[in-house]
Amino acid sequence: SATKTKLATVNEKLDALERRLEMLEVKLSTASAGTSVFR
C-alpha cells in the first residue's frame, strides 16, 4: 500500500538523520574535549 511505502521512506530519512546527529555529537564532543572554547 501507499501508506507502507511512505512509512518506509520516512523511516529511511529518520535513520539518515540519526546517523548525521550521531556524527555531529562525536565531532562536537571531541572538539570540546580538545579545547576549552565552549566553556
C-alpha positions as CSV (number, residue, x, y, z in Angstrom):
1,S,0.0,0.0,0.0
2,A,1.0,3.6,-0.4
3,T,1.0,4.2,3.3
4,K,3.6,1.4,3.9
5,T,5.8,3.0,1.2
6,K,5.5,6.4,2.8
7,L,6.4,5.0,6.2
8,A,9.4,3.2,4.8
9,T,10.6,6.4,3.2
10,V,10.1,8.3,6.4
11,N,12.0,5.6,8.3
12,E,14.9,5.8,5.9
13,K,15.1,9.6,6.3
14,L,14.9,9.3,10.1
15,D,17.8,6.8,10.1
16,A,19.9,9.1,7.9
17,L,19.2,12.0,10.2
18,E,20.0,10.0,13.3
19,R,23.3,8.9,11.8
20,R,24.2,12.5,11.0
21,L,23.3,13.6,14.5
22,E,25.5,10.9,16.0
23,M,28.4,12.0,13.8
24,L,27.9,15.6,14.8
25,E,27.8,14.7,18.5
26,V,31.1,12.8,18.1
27,K,32.7,15.7,16.4
28,L,31.4,18.1,19.0
29,S,32.5,16.0,21.9
30,T,36.0,15.5,20.6
31,A,36.2,19.2,19.7
32,S,35.1,20.3,23.2
33,A,37.4,17.8,24.8
34,G,40.3,19.2,22.9
35,T,39.6,22.8,23.5
36,S,38.1,25.0,26.3
37,V,36.4,27.3,23.7
38,F,32.9,26.1,24.5
39,R,33.2,26.6,28.3
